[in-house]
Amino acid sequence: MMNRISNNPVLFLDWVLCCLFGSLALCGFATVFFVADKQFLVGCTFGLSLMSLIWSPLIHKTGMVRVILILMTLFIAIF
């Protein structure tokens, strides 16, 4: 498995983004107990969890789906 990741930079990017969104979602779950506006934070955490699942390397993605995912990720990062 690691040999495939080191040979394929796209698969490595999938792993990095999946881990990044997953860790951000876990941080979001932890901070729910410390903020007043829980509804907004739960919505953001749910979105991060879905992004982590979508970027998972276990899901086969075509080129068009990757372009849409990259645009959606950039949109979320900007706003």
Gaussian input, Z-matrix of N, CA and C with variables (Angstrom, degrees):
# hf/3-21g

backbone

0 1
 N
 C     1     B1
 C     2     B2     1     A1
 N     3     B3     2     A2     1     D1
 C     4     B4     3     A3     2     D2
 C     5     B5     4     A4     3     D3
 N     6     B6     5     A5     4     D4
 C     7     B7     6     A6     5     D5
 C     8     B8     7     A7     6     D6
 N     9     B9     8     A8     7     D7
 C    10    B10     9     A9     8     D8
 C    11    B11    10    A10     9     D9
 N    12    B12    11    A11    10    D10
 C    13    B13    12    A12    11    D11
 C    14    B14    13    A13    12    D12
 N    15    B15    14    A14    13    D13
 C    16    B16    15    A15    14    D14
 C    17    B17    16    A16    15    D15
 N    18    B18    17    A17    16    D16
 C    19    B19    18    A18    17    D17
 C    20    B20    19    A19    18    D18
 N    21    B21    20    A20    19    D19
 C    22    B22    21    A21    20    D20
 C    23    B23    22    A22    21    D21
 N    24    B24    23    A23    22    D22
 C    25    B25    24    A24    23    D23
 C    26    B26    25    A25    24    D24
 N    27    B27    26    A26    25    D25
 C    28    B28    27    A27    26    D26
 C    29    B29    28    A28    27    D27
 N    30    B30    29    A29    28    D28
 C    31    B31    30    A30    29    D29
 C    32    B32    31    A31    30    D30
 N    33    B33    32    A32    31    D31
 C    34    B34    33    A33    32    D32
 C    35    B35    34    A34    33    D33
 N    36    B36    35    A35    34    D34
 C    37    B37    36    A36    35    D35
 C    38    B38    37    A37    36    D36
 N    39    B39    38    A38    37    D37
 C    40    B40    39    A39    38    D38
 C    41    B41    40    A40    39    D39
 N    42    B42    41    A41    40    D40
 C    43    B43    42    A42    41    D41
 C    44    B44    43    A43    42    D42
 N    45    B45    44    A44    43    D43
 C    46    B46    45    A45    44    D44
 C    47    B47    46    A46    45    D45
 N    48    B48    47    A47    46    D46
 C    49    B49    48    A48    47    D47
 C    50    B50    49    A49    48    D48
 N    51    B51    50    A50    49    D49
 C    52    B52    51    A51    50    D50
 C    53    B53    52    A52    51    D51
 N    54    B54    53    A53    52    D52
 C    55    B55    54    A54    53    D53
 C    56    B56    55    A55    54    D54
 N    57    B57    56    A56    55    D55
 C    58    B58    57    A57    56    D56
 C    59    B59    58    A58    57    D57
 N    60    B60    59    A59    58    D58
 C    61    B61    60    A60    59    D59
 C    62    B62    61    A61    60    D60
 N    63    B63    62    A62    61    D61
 C    64    B64    63    A63    62    D62
 C    65    B65    64    A64    63    D63
 N    66    B66    65    A65    64    D64
 C    67    B67    66    A66    65    D65
 C    68    B68    67    A67    66    D66
 N    69    B69    68    A68    67    D67
 C    70    B70    69    A69    68    D68
 C    71    B71    70    A70    69    D69
 N    72    B72    71    A71    70    D70
 C    73    B73    72    A72    71    D71
 C    74    B74    73    A73    72    D72
 N    75    B75    74    A74    73    D73
 C    76    B76    75    A75    74    D74
 C    77    B77    76    A76    75    D75
 N    78    B78    77    A77    76    D76
 C    79    B79    78    A78    77    D77
 C    80    B80    79    A79    78    D78
 N    81    B81    80    A80    79    D79
 C    82    B82    81    A81    80    D80
 C    83    B83    82    A82    81    D81
 N    84    B84    83    A83    82    D82
 C    85    B85    84    A84    83    D83
 C    86    B86    85    A85    84    D84
 N    87    B87    86    A86    85    D85
 C    88    B88    87    A87    86    D86
 C    89    B89    88    A88    87    D87
 N    90    B90    89    A89    88    D88
 C    91    B91    90    A90    89    D89
 C    92    B92    91    A91    90    D90
 N    93    B93    92    A92    91    D91
 C    94    B94    93    A93    92    D92
 C    95    B95    94    A94    93    D93
 N    96    B96    95    A95    94    D94
 C    97    B97    96    A96    95    D95
 C    98    B98    97    A97    96    D96
 N    99    B99    98    A98    97    D97
 C   100   B100    99    A99    98    D98
 C   101   B101   100   A100    99    D99
 N   102   B102   101   A101   100   D100
 C   103   B103   102   A102   101   D101
 C   104   B104   103   A103   102   D102
 N   105   B105   104   A104   103   D103
 C   106   B106   105   A105   104   D104
 C   107   B107   106   A106   105   D105
 N   108   B108   107   A107   106   D106
 C   109   B109   108   A108   107   D107
 C   110   B110   109   A109   108   D108
 N   111   B111   110   A110   109   D109
 C   112   B112   111   A111   110   D110
 C   113   B113   112   A112   111   D111
 N   114   B114   113   A113   112   D112
 C   115   B115   114   A114   113   D113
 C   116   B116   115   A115   114   D114
 N   117   B117   116   A116   115   D115
 C   118   B118   117   A117   116   D116
 C   119   B119   118   A118   117   D117
 N   120   B120   119   A119   118   D118
 C   121   B121   120   A120   119   D119
 C   122   B122   121   A121   120   D120
 N   123   B123   122   A122   121   D121
 C   124   B124   123   A123   122   D122
 C   125   B125   124   A124   123   D123
 N   126   B126   125   A125   124   D124
 C   127   B127   126   A126   125   D125
 C   128   B128   127   A127   126   D126
 N   129   B129   128   A128   127   D127
 C   130   B130   129   A129   128   D128
 C   131   B131   130   A130   129   D129
 N   132   B132   131   A131   130   D130
 C   133   B133   132   A132   131   D131
 C   134   B134   133   A133   132   D132
 N   135   B135   134   A134   133   D133
 C   136   B136   135   A135   134   D134
 C   137   B137   136   A136   135   D135
 N   138   B138   137   A137   136   D136
 C   139   B139   138   A138   137   D137
 C   140   B140   139   A139   138   D138
 N   141   B141   140   A140   139   D139
 C   142   B142   141   A141   140   D140
 C   143   B143   142   A142   141   D141
 N   144   B144   143   A143   142   D142
 C   145   B145   144   A144   143   D143
 C   146   B146   145   A145   144   D144
 N   147   B147   146   A146   145   D145
 C   148   B148   147   A147   146   D146
 C   149   B149   148   A148   147   D147
 N   150   B150   149   A149   148   D148
 C   151   B151   150   A150   149   D149
 C   152   B152   151   A151   150   D150
 N   153   B153   152   A152   151   D151
 C   154   B154   153   A153   152   D152
 C   155   B155   154   A154   153   D153
 N   156   B156   155   A155   154   D154
 C   157   B157   156   A156   155   D155
 C   158   B158   157   A157   156   D156
 N   159   B159   158   A158   157   D157
 C   160   B160   159   A159   158   D158
 C   161   B161   160   A160   159   D159
 N   162   B162   161   A161   160   D160
 C   163   B163   162   A162   161   D161
 C   164   B164   163   A163   162   D162
 N   165   B165   164   A164   163   D163
 C   166   B166   165   A165   164   D164
 C   167   B167   166   A166   165   D165
 N   168   B168   167   A167   166   D166
 C   169   B169   168   A168   167   D167
 C   170   B170   169   A169   168   D168
 N   171   B171   170   A170   169   D169
 C   172   B172   171   A171   170   D170
 C   173   B173   172   A172   171   D171
 N   174   B174   173   A173   172   D172
 C   175   B175   174   A174   173   D173
 C   176   B176   175   A175   174   D174
 N   177   B177   176   A176   175   D175
 C   178   B178   177   A177   176   D176
 C   179   B179   178   A178   177   D177
 N   180   B180   179   A179   178   D178
 C   181   B181   180   A180   179   D179
 C   182   B182   181   A181   180   D180
 N   183   B183   182   A182   181   D181
 C   184   B184   183   A183   182   D182
 C   185   B185   184   A184   183   D183
 N   186   B186   185   A185   184   D184
 C   187   B187   186   A186   185   D185
 C   188   B188   187   A187   186   D186
 N   189   B189   188   A188   187   D187
 C   190   B190   189   A189   188   D188
 C   191   B191   190   A190   189   D189
 N   192   B192   191   A191   190   D190
 C   193   B193   192   A192   191   D191
 C   194   B194   193   A193   192   D192
 N   195   B195   194   A194   193   D193
 C   196   B196   195   A195   194   D194
 C   197   B197   196   A196   195   D195
 N   198   B198   197   A197   196   D196
 C   199   B199   198   A198   197   D197
 C   200   B200   199   A199   198   D198
 N   201   B201   200   A200   199   D199
 C   202   B202   201   A201   200   D200
 C   203   B203   202   A202   201   D201
 N   204   B204   203   A203   202   D202
 C   205   B205   204   A204   203   D203
 C   206   B206   205   A205   204   D204
 N   207   B207   206   A206   205   D205
 C   208   B208   207   A207   206   D206
 C   209   B209   208   A208   207   D207
 N   210   B210   209   A209   208   D208
 C   211   B211   210   A210   209   D209
 C   212   B212   211   A211   210   D210
 N   213   B213   212   A212   211   D211
 C   214   B214   213   A213   212   D212
 C   215   B215   214   A214   213   D213
 N   216   B216   215   A215   214   D214
 C   217   B217   216   A216   215   D215
 C   218   B218   217   A217   216   D216
 N   219   B219   218   A218   217   D217
 C   220   B220   219   A219   218   D218
 C   221   B221   220   A220   219   D219
 N   222   B222   221   A221   220   D220
 C   223   B223   222   A222   221   D221
 C   224   B224   223   A223   222   D222
 N   225   B225   224   A224   223   D223
 C   226   B226   225   A225   224   D224
 C   227   B227   226   A226   225   D225
 N   228   B228   227   A227   226   D226
 C   229   B229   228   A228   227   D227
 C   230   B230   229   A229   228   D228
 N   231   B231   230   A230   229   D229
 C   232   B232   231   A231   230   D230
 C   233   B233   232   A232   231   D231
 N   234   B234   233   A233   232   D232
 C   235   B235   234   A234   233   D233
 C   236   B236   235   A235   234   D234

   B1=1.4545
   B2=1.5325
   B3=1.3380
   B4=1.4606
   B5=1.5181
   B6=1.3278
   B7=1.4534
   B8=1.5258
   B9=1.3190
   B10=1.4648
   B11=1.5201
   B12=1.3358
   B13=1.4659
   B14=1.5230
   B15=1.3015
   B16=1.4680
   B17=1.5244
   B18=1.3149
   B19=1.4644
   B20=1.5259
   B21=1.3050
   B22=1.4563
   B23=1.5260
   B24=1.3346
   B25=1.4690
   B26=1.5322
   B27=1.3208
   B28=1.4695
   B29=1.5209
   B30=1.3221
   B31=1.4587
   B32=1.5255
   B33=1.3212
   B34=1.4700
   B35=1.5263
   B36=1.3441
   B37=1.4647
   B38=1.5252
   B39=1.3281
   B40=1.4596
   B41=1.5253
   B42=1.3366
   B43=1.4554
   B44=1.5232
   B45=1.3192
   B46=1.4721
   B47=1.5298
   B48=1.3283
   B49=1.4648
   B50=1.5218
   B51=1.3198
   B52=1.4633
   B53=1.5288
   B54=1.3232
   B55=1.4687
   B56=1.5238
   B57=1.3192
   B58=1.4636
   B59=1.5228
   B60=1.3291
   B61=1.4592
   B62=1.5242
   B63=1.3266
   B64=1.4627
   B65=1.5199
   B66=1.3234
   B67=1.4695
   B68=1.5229
   B69=1.3282
   B70=1.4686
   B71=1.5254
   B72=1.3323
   B73=1.4611
   B74=1.5288
   B75=1.3378
   B76=1.4654
   B77=1.5218
   B78=1.3208
   B79=1.4738
   B80=1.5289
   B81=1.3209
   B82=1.4636
   B83=1.5170
   B84=1.3359
   B85=1.4632
   B86=1.5246
   B87=1.3154
   B88=1.4620
   B89=1.5221
   B90=1.3352
   B91=1.4657
   B92=1.5236
   B93=1.3232
   B94=1.4713
   B95=1.5215
   B96=1.3139
   B97=1.4633
   B98=1.5272
   B99=1.3362
   B100=1.4568
   B101=1.5281
   B102=1.3300
   B103=1.4652
   B104=1.5196
   B105=1.3375
   B106=1.4545
   B107=1.5303
   B108=1.3309
   B109=1.4664
   B110=1.5295
   B111=1.3194
   B112=1.4589
   B113=1.5311
   B114=1.3150
   B115=1.4624
   B116=1.5315
   B117=1.3123
   B118=1.4590
   B119=1.5160
   B120=1.3229
   B121=1.4675
   B122=1.5261
   B123=1.3261
   B124=1.4661
   B125=1.5247
   B126=1.3263
   B127=1.4649
   B128=1.5155
   B129=1.3223
   B130=1.4720
   B131=1.5248
   B132=1.3110
   B133=1.4616
   B134=1.5182
   B135=1.3207
   B136=1.4614
   B137=1.5254
   B138=1.3325
   B139=1.4655
   B140=1.5169
   B141=1.3241
   B142=1.4752
   B143=1.5288
   B144=1.3168
   B145=1.4587
   B146=1.5225
   B147=1.3276
   B148=1.4633
   B149=1.5174
   B150=1.3390
   B151=1.4639
   B152=1.5327
   B153=1.3215
   B154=1.4605
   B155=1.5225
   B156=1.3184
   B157=1.4613
   B158=1.5238
   B159=1.3206
   B160=1.4682
   B161=1.5254
   B162=1.3361
   B163=1.4636
   B164=1.5212
   B165=1.3292
   B166=1.4561
   B167=1.5262
   B168=1.3259
   B169=1.4668
   B170=1.5248
   B171=1.3114
   B172=1.4628
   B173=1.5206
   B174=1.3286
   B175=1.4630
   B176=1.5163
   B177=1.3259
   B178=1.4636
   B179=1.5295
   B180=1.3375
   B181=1.4607
   B182=1.5329
   B183=1.3236
   B184=1.4638
   B185=1.5278
   B186=1.3218
   B187=1.4613
   B188=1.5143
   B189=1.3215
   B190=1.4689
   B191=1.5274
   B192=1.3095
   B193=1.4643
   B194=1.5245
   B195=1.3353
   B196=1.4653
   B197=1.5256
   B198=1.3327
   B199=1.4656
   B200=1.5238
   B201=1.3143
   B202=1.4653
   B203=1.5263
   B204=1.3274
   B205=1.4631
   B206=1.5276
   B207=1.3134
   B208=1.4687
   B209=1.5261
   B210=1.3244
   B211=1.4639
   B212=1.5275
   B213=1.3267
   B214=1.4615
   B215=1.5146
   B216=1.3218
   B217=1.4633
   B218=1.5269
   B219=1.3198
   B220=1.4669
   B221=1.5251
   B222=1.3313
   B223=1.4630
   B224=1.5197
   B225=1.3345
   B226=1.4623
   B227=1.5272
   B228=1.3341
   B229=1.4684
   B230=1.5292
   B231=1.3418
   B232=1.4771
   B233=1.5149
   B234=1.3132
   B235=1.4633
   B236=1.4793
   A1=110.73
   A2=117.66
   A3=119.93
   A4=111.40
   A5=117.49
   A6=120.54
   A7=110.26
   A8=117.26
   A9=120.79
   A10=111.20
   A11=116.85
   A12=120.46
   A13=110.39
   A14=118.02
   A15=119.83
   A16=111.66
   A17=118.15
   A18=120.88
   A19=113.02
   A20=118.35
   A21=121.96
   A22=110.02
   A23=118.67
   A24=119.97
   A25=113.32
   A26=118.04
   A27=120.18
   A28=110.02
   A29=116.88
   A30=120.57
   A31=110.74
   A32=116.80
   A33=120.63
   A34=110.32
   A35=117.71
   A36=121.35
   A37=110.53
   A38=117.30
   A39=120.04
   A40=111.12
   A41=116.76
   A42=120.36
   A43=111.57
   A44=116.91
   A45=120.78
   A46=110.30
   A47=116.71
   A48=119.43
   A49=111.84
   A50=117.37
   A51=120.49
   A52=110.36
   A53=117.12
   A54=121.30
   A55=111.31
   A56=117.60
   A57=121.36
   A58=111.15
   A59=117.06
   A60=119.85
   A61=111.56
   A62=116.91
   A63=119.75
   A64=112.35
   A65=116.61
   A66=119.39
   A67=111.29
   A68=117.57
   A69=119.36
   A70=111.46
   A71=116.93
   A72=120.13
   A73=110.76
   A74=117.42
   A75=119.85
   A76=111.50
   A77=116.91
   A78=120.26
   A79=110.37
   A80=116.38
   A81=120.19
   A82=112.04
   A83=116.49
   A84=119.38
   A85=111.00
   A86=117.03
   A87=120.42
   A88=111.50
   A89=118.06
   A90=120.01
   A91=113.33
   A92=118.74
   A93=120.78
   A94=110.85
   A95=116.52
   A96=120.41
   A97=113.33
   A98=117.87
   A99=120.36
   A100=114.35
   A101=119.10
   A102=120.67
   A103=110.10
   A104=114.70
   A105=120.00
   A106=111.99
   A107=117.54
   A108=121.58
   A109=109.18
   A110=115.99
   A111=121.36
   A112=112.30
   A113=118.07
   A114=120.85
   A115=111.13
   A116=117.63
   A117=121.56
   A118=111.36
   A119=117.06
   A120=121.11
   A121=111.80
   A122=117.17
   A123=120.06
   A124=110.02
   A125=117.67
   A126=121.08
   A127=112.15
   A128=116.75
   A129=120.57
   A130=111.15
   A131=116.80
   A132=120.84
   A133=110.88
   A134=117.06
   A135=120.78
   A136=110.01
   A137=117.28
   A138=121.01
   A139=112.00
   A140=117.36
   A141=120.98
   A142=111.12
   A143=116.95
   A144=120.07
   A145=111.15
   A146=116.54
   A147=119.90
   A148=111.63
   A149=117.75
   A150=120.32
   A151=110.66
   A152=116.80
   A153=119.90
   A154=110.92
   A155=116.68
   A156=119.64
   A157=112.02
   A158=116.64
   A159=119.91
   A160=110.63
   A161=117.66
   A162=120.79
   A163=112.83
   A164=117.26
   A165=120.26
   A166=111.13
   A167=117.34
   A168=120.46
   A169=112.98
   A170=117.36
   A171=120.17
   A172=112.30
   A173=117.19
   A174=122.07
   A175=108.30
   A176=116.42
   A177=121.48
   A178=109.28
   A179=115.84
   A180=120.85
   A181=109.67
   A182=115.55
   A183=119.91
   A184=109.23
   A185=117.01
   A186=121.00
   A187=112.95
   A188=117.06
   A189=121.01
   A190=110.94
   A191=117.33
   A192=120.96
   A193=109.80
   A194=117.72
   A195=120.98
   A196=111.66
   A197=117.60
   A198=120.99
   A199=109.83
   A200=117.58
   A201=121.23
   A202=110.24
   A203=117.55
   A204=121.08
   A205=111.93
   A206=116.58
   A207=119.99
   A208=110.38
   A209=117.21
   A210=120.57
   A211=111.26
   A212=116.75
   A213=120.19
   A214=110.81
   A215=118.09
   A216=121.21
   A217=111.20
   A218=116.98
   A219=120.14
   A220=111.35
   A221=117.78
   A222=121.20
   A223=111.07
   A224=116.53
   A225=120.36
   A226=110.42
   A227=117.02
   A228=120.05
   A229=111.36
   A230=116.42
   A231=119.39
   A232=111.22
   A233=117.35
   A234=120.18
   A235=109.03
   D1=-47.11
   D2=-179.23
   D3=-66.21
   D4=-29.72
   D5=177.39
   D6=-65.01
   D7=-39.90
   D8=177.14
   D9=-64.61
   D10=-39.01
   D11=-179.16
   D12=-66.99
   D13=-42.98
   D14=-177.58
   D15=-70.09
   D16=-25.80
   D17=179.32
   D18=-85.79
   D19=-18.49
   D20=-174.90
   D21=-121.38
   D22=105.20
   D23=-178.39
   D24=-66.52
   D25=-27.40
   D26=178.81
   D27=-68.01
   D28=-41.55
   D29=177.20
   D30=-65.58
   D31=-36.58
   D32=176.21
   D33=-63.41
   D34=-41.70
   D35=177.14
   D36=-62.53
   D37=-39.71
   D38=177.07
   D39=-60.21
   D40=-44.39
   D41=179.17
   D42=-63.92
   D43=-42.66
   D44=-179.17
   D45=-63.04
   D46=-48.36
   D47=-178.55
   D48=-67.60
   D49=-37.31
   D50=177.34
   D51=-62.10
   D52=-45.69
   D53=178.80
   D54=-66.75
   D55=-39.30
   D56=179.65
   D57=-63.23
   D58=-51.57
   D59=-179.78
   D60=-66.18
   D61=-34.94
   D62=177.44
   D63=-65.44
   D64=-43.01
   D65=179.17
   D66=-69.15
   D67=-36.61
   D68=175.54
   D69=-64.92
   D70=-37.36
   D71=177.32
   D72=-65.73
   D73=-40.06
   D74=177.33
   D75=-64.48
   D76=-38.71
   D77=175.77
   D78=-64.44
   D79=-37.51
   D80=177.47
   D81=-63.87
   D82=-40.84
   D83=177.34
   D84=-64.12
   D85=-36.45
   D86=-179.51
   D87=-70.49
   D88=-34.63
   D89=-177.09
   D90=-83.50
   D91=-5.63
   D92=178.43
   D93=-58.50
   D94=-33.21
   D95=-176.95
   D96=-77.42
   D97=-9.92
   D98=-173.87
   D99=-112.70
   D100=0.70
   D101=-176.95
   D102=-117.19
   D103=159.84
   D104=-179.50
   D105=-85.49
   D106=-37.55
   D107=-177.37
   D108=-91.60
   D109=78.90
   D110=-174.04
   D111=-71.04
   D112=-33.17
   D113=-175.78
   D114=-64.03
   D115=-43.45
   D116=178.75
   D117=-64.40
   D118=-45.14
   D119=-178.84
   D120=-66.23
   D121=-38.31
   D122=177.91
   D123=-65.61
   D124=-39.01
   D125=176.73
   D126=-63.42
   D127=-43.86
   D128=177.90
   D129=-64.85
   D130=-41.31
   D131=179.59
   D132=-65.37
   D133=-39.36
   D134=177.24
   D135=-63.58
   D136=-41.48
   D137=176.96
   D138=-62.75
   D139=-42.17
   D140=177.62
   D141=-64.11
   D142=-38.24
   D143=177.67
   D144=-63.70
   D145=-42.50
   D146=177.44
   D147=-64.92
   D148=-40.01
   D149=177.19
   D150=-62.95
   D151=-37.33
   D152=177.63
   D153=-63.93
   D154=-41.86
   D155=178.27
   D156=-67.83
   D157=-38.46
   D158=-179.35
   D159=-66.88
   D160=-40.52
   D161=-178.54
   D162=-80.68
   D163=-0.06
   D164=-179.14
   D165=-57.87
   D166=133.96
   D167=179.50
   D168=-67.30
   D169=-11.22
   D170=179.18
   D171=-77.10
   D172=-14.66
   D173=179.51
   D174=-97.25
   D175=124.94
   D176=179.63
   D177=-74.82
   D178=129.02
   D179=-177.79
   D180=-125.70
   D181=137.48
   D182=175.10
   D183=-84.80
   D184=175.38
   D185=179.87
   D186=-62.58
   D187=-40.67
   D188=-179.61
   D189=-66.28
   D190=-39.88
   D191=178.07
   D192=-65.25
   D193=-38.66
   D194=177.82
   D195=-63.00
   D196=-41.15
   D197=178.61
   D198=-63.05
   D199=-44.18
   D200=178.90
   D201=-63.56
   D202=-41.33
   D203=178.53
   D204=-64.24
   D205=-41.18
   D206=178.87
   D207=-64.38
   D208=-43.84
   D209=178.09
   D210=-63.75
   D211=-41.69
   D212=178.70
   D213=-65.37
   D214=-39.68
   D215=178.45
   D216=-65.33
   D217=-42.27
   D218=177.06
   D219=-64.57
   D220=-39.30
   D221=177.47
   D222=-62.10
   D223=-42.85
   D224=178.90
   D225=-66.71
   D226=-38.02
   D227=-179.01
   D228=-67.91
   D229=-35.53
   D230=-178.96
   D231=-74.68
   D232=-41.80
   D233=-177.47
   D234=-103.83

